[in-house]
Amino acid sequence: MIEEVFADVRERMTKAVDAAKESFATVRTGRANPALLQNLQVDYYGTPTPLPQLASVQNQDARSLLITPYDKGAMKGIEQAIRDMPNLGANPSNDGNVIRVTLPELTEERRKEFVKIVKNRAEDARVAVRGVRRHGKDELDALKSEIGEDDVARAEKELEAVTKQFIELIDDAMKRKEAELLEV
């Protein structure tokens, strides 16, 4: 029973850490990265559609991305979605076949803003992990009558250790992203 609770807790905490890492990847660094546009929703014939379903995105060089739409009719929508994207500051251009997105240089002030965004996202991930811990603790408390208080107390200590381990993973990912952002 306790093992089932821990399997569920670990799985959900792993998902929270993975979601945080994906969220960090969408924050722009000094280099162009196709992950920046991974979650971009494009208005495609009135339906919000993820960019990866409409086009391939590749690095052209360190500061530009090359977007090749599968349907040329989607070009205007893709360009508009990129222009409207917050925190990107890029102005896309197209030649009728592909869209080129050149990212402007990041200023020191902009880099610090992005670090704040990453820290906020890391805190959101920590809150999610703590929520999973709370849910796991409630499940363990419900088992008290069946397995005994001593076993539940041991399991709660182990739950705290697991929670600390996952929060450290989030902190490590945040520190890596922060170093990447501040690197000039």
C-alpha positions in Angstrom: 0.0 0.0 0.0 2.7 2.4 0.9 4.7 1.4 -2.2 1.6 2.3 -4.3 1.4 5.8 -2.7 5.1 6.4 -3.3 4.9 5.2 -6.9 2.1 7.7 -7.5 4.0 10.5 -5.7 7.2 9.9 -7.6 5.4 9.8 -10.9 3.6 13.0 -10.3 6.7 14.8 -8.9 8.6 13.7 -12.0 5.9 15.2 -14.2 6.2 18.4 -12.3 9.9 18.5 -12.8 9.6 17.7 -16.5 7.0 20.5 -16.9 9.3 22.9 -15.2 12.2 22.0 -17.5 9.9 22.4 -20.6 8.8 25.8 -19.2 12.4 26.8 -18.8 13.2 25.9 -22.4 10.7 28.4 -23.6 12.5 31.3 -22.0 14.7 32.9 -24.5 18.5 32.9 -24.0 21.0 34.6 -26.2 20.9 31.8 -28.7 18.1 30.8 -31.0 16.4 27.5 -30.0 13.5 25.9 -31.7 12.1 25.1 -28.2 11.3 28.8 -27.9 8.4 28.3 -30.3 7.4 24.8 -29.1 4.2 26.0 -27.3 3.3 28.8 -29.7 -0.4 28.6 -30.7 -1.1 29.8 -34.3 -4.6 30.7 -35.5 -5.0 28.2 -38.4 -8.4 28.7 -40.1 -9.9 29.8 -36.8 -8.5 27.0 -34.7 -5.5 27.5 -32.3 -3.0 25.0 -33.5 0.5 24.3 -32.1 3.3 25.5 -34.4 5.0 22.1 -34.6 1.9 20.7 -36.3 2.0 23.5 -39.0 5.7 23.8 -39.7 9.2 22.6 -39.0 11.5 24.9 -37.0 15.3 24.8 -37.4 18.2 26.8 -36.2 19.7 28.8 -39.0 22.5 30.3 -37.0 23.1 31.4 -33.4 20.4 34.2 -33.5 17.9 33.1 -36.1 15.3 30.4 -36.7 14.1 29.1 -40.0 10.4 28.1 -40.1 9.2 26.0 -43.1 5.3 25.8 -43.1 3.8 22.6 -44.4 0.9 24.7 -45.8 1.8 28.1 -47.4 -1.6 29.4 -46.3 -0.5 29.3 -42.7 2.4 31.7 -43.2 0.5 34.9 -42.2 -0.9 33.2 -39.1 2.5 32.0 -38.1 4.1 35.4 -38.6 1.3 37.1 -36.6 1.6 34.6 -33.7 5.4 35.2 -33.6 4.9 39.0 -33.6 2.3 38.7 -30.8 4.5 36.4 -28.7 5.5 38.1 -25.4 9.1 38.3 -24.4 10.5 37.4 -27.8 10.8 40.8 -29.5 11.4 39.3 -32.9 10.0 40.5 -36.2 9.6 37.6 -38.7 10.1 38.0 -42.4 9.1 35.6 -45.2 10.2 35.0 -48.8 7.1 33.1 -49.8 8.5 29.7 -48.9 10.0 30.1 -45.4 9.8 32.4 -42.5 13.0 33.8 -40.9 13.0 34.9 -37.3 16.0 36.9 -36.2 16.2 37.4 -32.5 17.5 40.7 -31.2 20.5 40.8 -28.8 19.5 40.5 -25.2 20.4 43.5 -23.0 21.6 43.0 -19.4 18.3 44.3 -18.2 16.3 41.9 -20.4 18.5 39.0 -19.2 17.7 39.8 -15.6 13.9 40.0 -16.4 14.2 36.5 -17.9 16.0 35.3 -14.8 13.0 36.5 -12.7 10.6 34.7 -15.0 12.6 31.5 -14.6 12.7 31.9 -10.8 8.9 32.4 -10.8 8.4 29.3 -12.9 10.7 27.3 -10.6 8.7 28.4 -7.6 5.5 27.3 -9.3 7.1 23.9 -9.9 8.1 23.7 -6.2 4.5 24.5 -5.2 3.3 21.7 -7.5 5.8 19.2 -5.9 4.6 20.3 -2.4 1.0 19.8 -3.5 1.9 16.3 -4.5 3.6 15.8 -1.1 0.4 17.0 0.7 -1.7 14.6 -1.4 0.6 11.7 -0.6 0.6 12.6 3.1 -3.2 12.6 3.1 -3.2 9.2 1.5 -0.7 7.9 4.1 -2.8 9.3 6.9 -5.8 7.4 5.5 -3.8 4.2 5.8 -3.0 4.7 9.5 -5.8 2.4 10.7 -4.7 -0.4 8.4 -0.9 -0.4 8.7 -0.2 1.4 12.0 1.2 4.8 13.1 4.9 3.8 13.2 4.9 2.7 9.5 3.0 5.8 8.5 5.5 8.0 10.4 8.5 6.2 8.7 6.7 6.7 5.3 6.2 10.4 6.0 9.9 10.9 6.7 10.7 9.1 3.4 8.1 11.3 1.7 9.9 14.4 3.0 13.2 13.0 1.6 11.7 12.3 -1.8 10.1 15.8 -1.9 13.5 17.4 -1.0 15.1 15.4 -3.8 12.7 16.6 -6.4 12.9 20.2 -5.2 16.7 20.0 -5.6 16.2 18.8 -9.2 14.1 21.9 -9.9 16.6 24.1 -8.3 19.5 22.6 -10.3 17.5 23.1 -13.5 16.8 26.7 -12.6 20.5 27.4 -11.8 21.5 25.9 -15.1 19.0 28.1 -17.0 20.0 31.2 -15.0 23.7 30.6 -15.8 22.7 30.2 -19.5 20.7 33.4 -19.4 23.4 35.5 -17.8 26.2 34.1 -20.1 27.1 36.8 -22.6 
